[in-house]
Amino acid sequence: MTDVHPDALVVLHAFGPYFRGQLLTDPAVIAAILGGGNASLVVRTRLPQPSPVQAE
């Protein structure tokens, strides 16, 4: 199943104000990039979920 709403994008090739390796997490920025002509310059990724802290 394809993830339509990634947690973040990683920039593969610099464009606009974004540099290679930058992690983008703003939902509005993600939507604008994926809906525009620069979608091929990023990769979709999921952010790791924090491990629950166990009480002692």
PDB file of N, CA, C, O and CB in Angstrom:
ATOM      1  N   MET A   1       0.841  -1.179   0.000  1.00  0.00           N
ATOM      2  CA  MET A   1       0.000   0.000   0.000  1.00  0.00           C
ATOM      3  C   MET A   1       0.885   1.242   0.000  1.00  0.00           C
ATOM      4  O   MET A   1       1.843   1.318   0.770  1.00  0.00           O
ATOM      5  CB  MET A   1      -0.956  -0.002   1.217  1.00  0.00           C
ATOM      6  N   THR A   2       0.582   2.194  -0.836  1.00  0.00           N
ATOM      7  CA  THR A   2       1.381   3.410  -0.949  1.00  0.00           C
ATOM      8  C   THR A   2       0.953   4.420   0.098  1.00  0.00           C
ATOM      9  O   THR A   2      -0.239   4.645   0.310  1.00  0.00           O
ATOM     10  CB  THR A   2       1.258   4.014  -2.353  1.00  0.00           C
ATOM     11  N   ASP A   3       1.930   5.025   0.749  1.00  0.00           N
ATOM     12  CA  ASP A   3       1.648   6.037   1.760  1.00  0.00           C
ATOM     13  C   ASP A   3       1.401   7.368   1.057  1.00  0.00           C
ATOM     14  O   ASP A   3       2.324   7.958   0.495  1.00  0.00           O
ATOM     15  CB  ASP A   3       2.820   6.153   2.787  1.00  0.00           C
ATOM     16  N   VAL A   4       0.166   7.836   1.087  1.00  0.00           N
ATOM     17  CA  VAL A   4      -0.193   9.073   0.410  1.00  0.00           C
ATOM     18  C   VAL A   4       0.241  10.284   1.223  1.00  0.00           C
ATOM     19  O   VAL A   4       0.513  11.342   0.654  1.00  0.00           O
ATOM     20  CB  VAL A   4      -1.697   9.122   0.152  1.00  0.00           C
ATOM     21  N   HIS A   5       0.311  10.149   2.524  1.00  0.00           N
ATOM     22  CA  HIS A   5       0.647  11.261   3.412  1.00  0.00           C
ATOM     23  C   HIS A   5       1.902  10.929   4.226  1.00  0.00           C
ATOM     24  O   HIS A   5       1.800  10.440   5.351  1.00  0.00           O
ATOM     25  CB  HIS A   5      -0.539  11.583   4.356  1.00  0.00           C
ATOM     26  N   PRO A   6       3.069  11.191   3.667  1.00  0.00           N
ATOM     27  CA  PRO A   6       4.298  10.889   4.407  1.00  0.00           C
ATOM     28  C   PRO A   6       4.466  11.819   5.602  1.00  0.00           C
ATOM     29  O   PRO A   6       3.913  12.918   5.630  1.00  0.00           O
ATOM     30  CB  PRO A   6       5.517  10.998   3.487  1.00  0.00           C
ATOM     31  N   ASP A   7       5.230  11.370   6.580  1.00  0.00           N
ATOM     32  CA  ASP A   7       5.543  12.209   7.740  1.00  0.00           C
ATOM     33  C   ASP A   7       6.503  13.324   7.351  1.00  0.00           C
ATOM     34  O   ASP A   7       6.462  14.414   7.922  1.00  0.00           O
ATOM     35  CB  ASP A   7       6.145  11.364   8.875  1.00  0.00           C
ATOM     36  N   ALA A   8       7.371  13.048   6.377  1.00  0.00           N
ATOM     37  CA  ALA A   8       8.411  14.008   6.012  1.00  0.00           C
ATOM     38  C   ALA A   8       8.907  13.729   4.602  1.00  0.00           C
ATOM     39  O   ALA A   8       8.649  12.672   4.027  1.00  0.00           O
ATOM     40  CB  ALA A   8       9.581  13.956   7.013  1.00  0.00           C
ATOM     41  N   LEU A   9       9.621  14.699   4.067  1.00  0.00           N
ATOM     42  CA  LEU A   9      10.307  14.542   2.795  1.00  0.00           C
ATOM     43  C   LEU A   9      11.784  14.826   3.032  1.00  0.00           C
ATOM     44  O   LEU A   9      12.133  15.674   3.852  1.00  0.00           O
ATOM     45  CB  LEU A   9       9.710  15.488   1.696  1.00  0.00           C
ATOM     46  N   VAL A  10      12.643  14.122   2.319  1.00  0.00           N
ATOM     47  CA  VAL A  10      14.075  14.401   2.334  1.00  0.00           C
ATOM     48  C   VAL A  10      14.436  14.906   0.942  1.00  0.00           C
ATOM     49  O   VAL A  10      14.108  14.269  -0.058  1.00  0.00           O
ATOM     50  CB  VAL A  10      14.924  13.121   2.732  1.00  0.00           C
ATOM     51  N   VAL A  11      15.101  16.036   0.880  1.00  0.00           N
ATOM     52  CA  VAL A  11      15.473  16.648  -0.397  1.00  0.00           C
ATOM     53  C   VAL A  11      16.676  15.907  -0.981  1.00  0.00           C
ATOM     54  O   VAL A  11      17.720  15.792  -0.339  1.00  0.00           O
ATOM     55  CB  VAL A  11      15.795  18.165  -0.216  1.00  0.00           C
ATOM     56  N   LEU A  12      16.513  15.405  -2.215  1.00  0.00           N
ATOM     57  CA  LEU A  12      17.588  14.694  -2.899  1.00  0.00           C
ATOM     58  C   LEU A  12      18.442  15.631  -3.742  1.00  0.00           C
ATOM     59  O   LEU A  12      19.653  15.441  -3.851  1.00  0.00           O
ATOM     60  CB  LEU A  12      17.014  13.596  -3.771  1.00  0.00           C
ATOM     61  N   HIS A  13      17.815  16.640  -4.338  1.00  0.00           N
ATOM     62  CA  HIS A  13      18.505  17.615  -5.183  1.00  0.00           C
ATOM     63  C   HIS A  13      18.007  18.998  -4.785  1.00  0.00           C
ATOM     64  O   HIS A  13      16.799  19.221  -4.708  1.00  0.00           O
ATOM     65  CB  HIS A  13      18.259  17.337  -6.717  1.00  0.00           C
ATOM     66  N   ALA A  14      18.916  19.920  -4.534  1.00  0.00           N
ATOM     67  CA  ALA A  14      18.550  21.272  -4.095  1.00  0.00           C
ATOM     68  C   ALA A  14      17.627  21.941  -5.107  1.00  0.00           C
ATOM     69  O   ALA A  14      17.807  21.811  -6.317  1.00  0.00           O
ATOM     70  CB  ALA A  14      19.811  22.130  -3.885  1.00  0.00           C
ATOM     71  N   PHE A  15      16.639  22.657  -4.587  1.00  0.00           N
ATOM     72  CA  PHE A  15      15.735  23.465  -5.406  1.00  0.00           C
ATOM     73  C   PHE A  15      15.124  24.532  -4.513  1.00  0.00           C
ATOM     74  O   PHE A  15      14.951  24.327  -3.312  1.00  0.00           O
ATOM     75  CB  PHE A  15      14.623  22.585  -6.080  1.00  0.00           C
ATOM     76  N   GLY A  16      14.796  25.684  -5.117  1.00  0.00           N
ATOM     77  CA  GLY A  16      14.208  26.778  -4.344  1.00  0.00           C
ATOM     78  C   GLY A  16      15.023  27.051  -3.090  1.00  0.00           C
ATOM     79  O   GLY A  16      16.249  27.151  -3.154  1.00  0.00           O
ATOM     80  N   PRO A  17      14.343  27.174  -1.935  1.00  0.00           N
ATOM     81  CA  PRO A  17      15.061  27.451  -0.686  1.00  0.00           C
ATOM     82  C   PRO A  17      15.580  26.189   0.021  1.00  0.00           C
ATOM     83  O   PRO A  17      16.132  26.283   1.117  1.00  0.00           O
ATOM     84  CB  PRO A  17      14.155  28.208   0.254  1.00  0.00           C
ATOM     85  N   TYR A  18      15.409  25.023  -0.589  1.00  0.00           N
ATOM     86  CA  TYR A  18      15.736  23.763   0.074  1.00  0.00           C
ATOM     87  C   TYR A  18      17.087  23.221  -0.395  1.00  0.00           C
ATOM     88  O   TYR A  18      17.422  23.305  -1.577  1.00  0.00           O
ATOM     89  CB  TYR A  18      14.637  22.729  -0.183  1.00  0.00           C
ATOM     90  N   PHE A  19      17.853  22.666   0.536  1.00  0.00           N
ATOM     91  CA  PHE A  19      19.167  22.124   0.218  1.00  0.00           C
ATOM     92  C   PHE A  19      19.156  20.598   0.314  1.00  0.00           C
ATOM     93  O   PHE A  19      18.313  20.009   0.990  1.00  0.00           O
ATOM     94  CB  PHE A  19      20.233  22.713   1.157  1.00  0.00           C
ATOM     95  N   ARG A  20      20.099  19.982  -0.370  1.00  0.00           N
ATOM     96  CA  ARG A  20      20.206  18.524  -0.376  1.00  0.00           C
ATOM     97  C   ARG A  20      20.349  18.002   1.046  1.00  0.00           C
ATOM     98  O   ARG A  20      21.163  18.507   1.820  1.00  0.00           O
ATOM     99  CB  ARG A  20      21.400  18.068  -1.237  1.00  0.00           C
ATOM    100  N   GLY A  21      19.558  16.991   1.387  1.00  0.00           N
ATOM    101  CA  GLY A  21      19.615  16.376   2.710  1.00  0.00           C
ATOM    102  C   GLY A  21      18.670  16.991   3.715  1.00  0.00           C
ATOM    103  O   GLY A  21      18.531  16.473   4.823  1.00  0.00           O
ATOM    104  N   GLN A  22      18.018  18.083   3.360  1.00  0.00           N
ATOM    105  CA  GLN A  22      17.117  18.754   4.298  1.00  0.00           C
ATOM    106  C   GLN A  22      15.881  17.900   4.540  1.00  0.00           C
ATOM    107  O   GLN A  22      15.346  17.298   3.608  1.00  0.00           O
ATOM    108  CB  GLN A  22      16.712  20.146   3.768  1.00  0.00           C
ATOM    109  N   LEU A  23      15.424  17.845   5.792  1.00  0.00           N
ATOM    110  CA  LEU A  23      14.232  17.122   6.189  1.00  0.00           C
ATOM    111  C   LEU A  23      13.088  18.120   6.284  1.00  0.00           C
ATOM    112  O   LEU A  23      13.162  19.080   7.051  1.00  0.00           O
ATOM    113  CB  LEU A  23      14.445  16.371   7.539  1.00  0.00           C
ATOM    114  N   LEU A  24      12.039  17.900   5.514  1.00  0.00           N
ATOM    115  CA  LEU A  24      10.888  18.794   5.495  1.00  0.00           C
ATOM    116  C   LEU A  24       9.715  18.099   6.187  1.00  0.00           C
ATOM    117  O   LEU A  24       9.325  16.999   5.798  1.00  0.00           O
ATOM    118  CB  LEU A  24      10.515  19.199   4.034  1.00  0.00           C
ATOM    119  N   THR A  25       9.149  18.748   7.224  1.00  0.00           N
ATOM    120  CA  THR A  25       8.077  18.123   7.985  1.00  0.00           C
ATOM    121  C   THR A  25       6.787  18.942   8.012  1.00  0.00           C
ATOM    122  O   THR A  25       5.774  18.464   8.521  1.00  0.00           O
ATOM    123  CB  THR A  25       8.538  17.882   9.385  1.00  0.00           C
ATOM    124  N   ASP A  26       6.801  20.149   7.482  1.00  0.00           N
ATOM    125  CA  ASP A  26       5.606  21.000   7.470  1.00  0.00           C
ATOM    126  C   ASP A  26       4.598  20.424   6.473  1.00  0.00           C
ATOM    127  O   ASP A  26       4.908  20.330   5.285  1.00  0.00           O
ATOM    128  CB  ASP A  26       5.970  22.482   7.101  1.00  0.00           C
ATOM    129  N   PRO A  27       3.392  20.034   6.924  1.00  0.00           N
ATOM    130  CA  PRO A  27       2.404  19.436   6.023  1.00  0.00           C
ATOM    131  C   PRO A  27       2.064  20.309   4.816  1.00  0.00           C
ATOM    132  O   PRO A  27       1.832  19.783   3.728  1.00  0.00           O
ATOM    133  CB  PRO A  27       1.148  19.139   6.784  1.00  0.00           C
ATOM    134  N   ALA A  28       2.029  21.618   4.985  1.00  0.00           N
ATOM    135  CA  ALA A  28       1.721  22.509   3.866  1.00  0.00           C
ATOM    136  C   ALA A  28       2.840  22.496   2.832  1.00  0.00           C
ATOM    137  O   ALA A  28       2.569  22.508   1.632  1.00  0.00           O
ATOM    138  CB  ALA A  28       1.486  23.937   4.369  1.00  0.00           C
ATOM    139  N   VAL A  29       4.086  22.473   3.278  1.00  0.00           N
ATOM    140  CA  VAL A  29       5.238  22.412   2.376  1.00  0.00           C
ATOM    141  C   VAL A  29       5.252  21.066   1.650  1.00  0.00           C
ATOM    142  O   VAL A  29       5.488  21.018   0.443  1.00  0.00           O
ATOM    143  CB  VAL A  29       6.567  22.624   3.160  1.00  0.00           C
ATOM    144  N   ILE A  30       5.001  19.981   2.371  1.00  0.00           N
ATOM    145  CA  ILE A  30       4.970  18.647   1.771  1.00  0.00           C
ATOM    146  C   ILE A  30       3.910  18.596   0.674  1.00  0.00           C
ATOM    147  O   ILE A  30       4.183  18.119  -0.428  1.00  0.00           O
ATOM    148  CB  ILE A  30       4.691  17.567   2.846  1.00  0.00           C
ATOM    149  N   ALA A  31       2.718  19.076   0.963  1.00  0.00           N
ATOM    150  CA  ALA A  31       1.631  19.059  -0.021  1.00  0.00           C
ATOM    151  C   ALA A  31       1.981  19.890  -1.242  1.00  0.00           C
ATOM    152  O   ALA A  31       1.708  19.476  -2.369  1.00  0.00           O
ATOM    153  CB  ALA A  31       0.335  19.574   0.604  1.00  0.00           C
ATOM    154  N   ALA A  32       2.578  21.049  -1.040  1.00  0.00           N
ATOM    155  CA  ALA A  32       2.937  21.919  -2.158  1.00  0.00           C
ATOM    156  C   ALA A  32       3.995  21.269  -3.051  1.00  0.00           C
ATOM    157  O   ALA A  32       3.915  21.359  -4.277  1.00  0.00           O
ATOM    158  CB  ALA A  32       3.447  23.267  -1.636  1.00  0.00           C
ATOM    159  N   ILE A  33       4.980  20.619  -2.444  1.00  0.00           N
ATOM    160  CA  ILE A  33       6.042  19.983  -3.229  1.00  0.00           C
ATOM    161  C   ILE A  33       5.500  18.779  -3.990  1.00  0.00           C
ATOM    162  O   ILE A  33       5.770  18.622  -5.181  1.00  0.00           O
ATOM    163  CB  ILE A  33       7.208  19.554  -2.317  1.00  0.00           C
ATOM    164  N   LEU A  34       4.737  17.928  -3.308  1.00  0.00           N
ATOM    165  CA  LEU A  34       4.220  16.732  -3.965  1.00  0.00           C
ATOM    166  C   LEU A  34       3.198  17.077  -5.042  1.00  0.00           C
ATOM    167  O   LEU A  34       3.026  16.316  -5.995  1.00  0.00           O
ATOM    168  CB  LEU A  34       3.596  15.798  -2.940  1.00  0.00           C
ATOM    169  N   GLY A  35       2.526  18.200  -4.906  1.00  0.00           N
ATOM    170  CA  GLY A  35       1.551  18.623  -5.898  1.00  0.00           C
ATOM    171  C   GLY A  35       2.138  19.461  -7.008  1.00  0.00           C
ATOM    172  O   GLY A  35       1.438  19.814  -7.957  1.00  0.00           O
ATOM    173  N   GLY A  36       3.416  19.787  -6.906  1.00  0.00           N
ATOM    174  CA  GLY A  36       4.068  20.646  -7.895  1.00  0.00           C
ATOM    175  C   GLY A  36       5.063  19.888  -8.743  1.00  0.00           C
ATOM    176  O   GLY A  36       5.054  18.659  -8.797  1.00  0.00           O
ATOM    177  N   GLY A  37       5.912  20.636  -9.398  1.00  0.00           N
ATOM    178  CA  GLY A  37       6.876  20.059 -10.321  1.00  0.00           C
ATOM    179  C   GLY A  37       8.159  19.556  -9.688  1.00  0.00           C
ATOM    180  O   GLY A  37       9.043  19.079 -10.400  1.00  0.00           O
ATOM    181  N   ASN A  38       8.290  19.650  -8.356  1.00  0.00           N
ATOM    182  CA  ASN A  38       9.538  19.247  -7.704  1.00  0.00           C
ATOM    183  C   ASN A  38       9.437  17.920  -6.955  1.00  0.00           C
ATOM    184  O   ASN A  38      10.339  17.568  -6.195  1.00  0.00           O
ATOM    185  CB  ASN A  38       9.973  20.318  -6.751  1.00  0.00           C
ATOM    186  N   ALA A  39       8.355  17.189  -7.163  1.00  0.00           N
ATOM    187  CA  ALA A  39       8.165  15.923  -6.448  1.00  0.00           C
ATOM    188  C   ALA A  39       9.279  14.915  -6.737  1.00  0.00           C
ATOM    189  O   ALA A  39       9.580  14.069  -5.895  1.00  0.00           O
ATOM    190  CB  ALA A  39       6.822  15.316  -6.817  1.00  0.00           C
ATOM    191  N   SER A  40       9.888  14.999  -7.913  1.00  0.00           N
ATOM    192  CA  SER A  40      10.952  14.054  -8.254  1.00  0.00           C
ATOM    193  C   SER A  40      12.275  14.389  -7.575  1.00  0.00           C
ATOM    194  O   SER A  40      13.232  13.620  -7.668  1.00  0.00           O
ATOM    195  CB  SER A  40      11.147  14.020  -9.750  1.00  0.00           C
ATOM    196  N   LEU A  41      12.334  15.517  -6.903  1.00  0.00           N
ATOM    197  CA  LEU A  41      13.571  15.951  -6.240  1.00  0.00           C
ATOM    198  C   LEU A  41      13.598  15.598  -4.754  1.00  0.00           C
ATOM    199  O   LEU A  41      14.547  15.945  -4.051  1.00  0.00           O
ATOM    200  CB  LEU A  41      13.746  17.451  -6.405  1.00  0.00           C
ATOM    201  N   VAL A  42      12.559  14.907  -4.273  1.00  0.00           N
ATOM    202  CA  VAL A  42      12.464  14.533  -2.860  1.00  0.00           C
ATOM    203  C   VAL A  42      12.096  13.066  -2.750  1.00  0.00           C
ATOM    204  O   VAL A  42      11.650  12.452  -3.719  1.00  0.00           O
ATOM    205  CB  VAL A  42      11.425  15.411  -2.118  1.00  0.00           C
ATOM    206  N   VAL A  43      12.284  12.512  -1.573  1.00  0.00           N
ATOM    207  CA  VAL A  43      11.852  11.151  -1.281  1.00  0.00           C
ATOM    208  C   VAL A  43      10.960  11.211  -0.042  1.00  0.00           C
ATOM    209  O   VAL A  43      11.243  11.939   0.910  1.00  0.00           O
ATOM    210  CB  VAL A  43      13.082  10.185  -1.062  1.00  0.00           C
ATOM    211  N   ARG A  44       9.892  10.443  -0.072  1.00  0.00           N
ATOM    212  CA  ARG A  44       8.959  10.380   1.062  1.00  0.00           C
ATOM    213  C   ARG A  44       9.548   9.477   2.136  1.00  0.00           C
ATOM    214  O   ARG A  44      10.208   8.482   1.836  1.00  0.00           O
ATOM    215  CB  ARG A  44       7.555   9.859   0.613  1.00  0.00           C
ATOM    216  N   THR A  45       9.304   9.835   3.388  1.00  0.00           N
ATOM    217  CA  THR A  45       9.821   9.024   4.486  1.00  0.00           C
ATOM    218  C   THR A  45       8.872   9.088   5.672  1.00  0.00           C
ATOM    219  O   THR A  45       8.047   9.997   5.777  1.00  0.00           O
ATOM    220  CB  THR A  45      11.229   9.493   4.899  1.00  0.00           C
ATOM    221  N   ARG A  46       8.996   8.138   6.538  1.00  0.00           N
ATOM    222  CA  ARG A  46       8.233   8.114   7.785  1.00  0.00           C
ATOM    223  C   ARG A  46       9.205   8.398   8.919  1.00  0.00           C
ATOM    224  O   ARG A  46      10.331   7.900   8.916  1.00  0.00           O
ATOM    225  CB  ARG A  46       7.496   6.736   7.992  1.00  0.00           C
ATOM    226  N   LEU A  47       8.779   9.187   9.875  1.00  0.00           N
ATOM    227  CA  LEU A  47       9.615   9.478  11.033  1.00  0.00           C
ATOM    228  C   LEU A  47       9.477   8.352  12.044  1.00  0.00           C
ATOM    229  O   LEU A  47       8.384   7.812  12.216  1.00  0.00           O
ATOM    230  CB  LEU A  47       9.234  10.840  11.669  1.00  0.00           C
ATOM    231  N   PRO A  48      10.566   7.986  12.720  1.00  0.00           N
ATOM    232  CA  PRO A  48      10.476   6.915  13.713  1.00  0.00           C
ATOM    233  C   PRO A  48       9.588   7.333  14.879  1.00  0.00           C
ATOM    234  O   PRO A  48       9.602   8.487  15.309  1.00  0.00           O
ATOM    235  CB  PRO A  48      11.874   6.533  14.222  1.00  0.00           C
ATOM    236  N   GLN A  49       8.833   6.393  15.369  1.00  0.00           N
ATOM    237  CA  GLN A  49       7.982   6.643  16.519  1.00  0.00           C
ATOM    238  C   GLN A  49       8.814   6.447  17.786  1.00  0.00           C
ATOM    239  O   GLN A  49       9.585   5.491  17.880  1.00  0.00           O
ATOM    240  CB  GLN A  49       6.733   5.705  16.512  1.00  0.00           C
ATOM    241  N   PRO A  50       8.662   7.352  18.767  1.00  0.00           N
ATOM    242  CA  PRO A  50       9.439   7.195  20.007  1.00  0.00           C
ATOM    243  C   PRO A  50       9.007   5.939  20.751  1.00  0.00           C
ATOM    244  O   PRO A  50       7.833   5.570  20.741  1.00  0.00           O
ATOM    245  CB  PRO A  50       9.274   8.433  20.917  1.00  0.00           C
ATOM    246  N   SER A  51       9.954   5.297  21.387  1.00  0.00           N
ATOM    247  CA  SER A  51       9.647   4.121  22.182  1.00  0.00           C
ATOM    248  C   SER A  51       8.959   4.539  23.469  1.00  0.00           C
ATOM    249  O   SER A  51       9.348   5.531  24.085  1.00  0.00           O
ATOM    250  CB  SER A  51      10.921   3.316  22.486  1.00  0.00           C
ATOM    251  N   PRO A  52       7.951   3.803  23.877  1.00  0.00           N
ATOM    252  CA  PRO A  52       7.281   4.151  25.140  1.00  0.00           C
ATOM    253  C   PRO A  52       8.220   3.965  26.318  1.00  0.00           C
ATOM    254  O   PRO A  52       9.012   3.023  26.351  1.00  0.00           O
ATOM    255  CB  PRO A  52       6.017   3.299  25.338  1.00  0.00           C
ATOM    256  N   VAL A  53       8.129   4.851  27.266  1.00  0.00           N
ATOM    257  CA  VAL A  53       8.953   4.782  28.471  1.00  0.00           C
ATOM    258  C   VAL A  53       8.240   3.879  29.466  1.00  0.00           C
ATOM    259  O   VAL A  53       7.057   4.066  29.753  1.00  0.00           O
ATOM    260  CB  VAL A  53       9.212   6.209  29.080  1.00  0.00           C
ATOM    261  N   GLN A  54       8.971   2.894  29.992  1.00  0.00           N
ATOM    262  CA  GLN A  54       8.382   1.979  30.960  1.00  0.00           C
ATOM    263  C   GLN A  54       8.640   2.494  32.370  1.00  0.00           C
ATOM    264  O   GLN A  54       9.757   2.888  32.707  1.00  0.00           O
ATOM    265  CB  GLN A  54       8.949   0.552  30.786  1.00  0.00           C
ATOM    266  N   ALA A  55       7.594   2.483  33.186  1.00  0.00           N
ATOM    267  CA  ALA A  55       7.725   2.906  34.576  1.00  0.00           C
ATOM    268  C   ALA A  55       8.460   1.832  35.357  1.00  0.00           C
ATOM    269  O   ALA A  55       8.293   0.637  35.112  1.00  0.00           O
ATOM    270  CB  ALA A  55       6.340   3.191  35.207  1.00  0.00           C
ATOM    271  N   GLU A  56       9.272   2.275  36.296  1.00  0.00           N
ATOM    272  CA  GLU A  56      10.024   1.307  37.115  1.00  0.00           C
ATOM    273  C   GLU A  56       9.294   1.004  38.369  1.00  0.00           C
ATOM    274  O   GLU A  56       9.768   0.212  39.184  1.00  0.00           O
ATOM    275  CB  GLU A  56      11.409   1.820  37.447  1.00  0.00           C
TER     276      GLU A  56
END
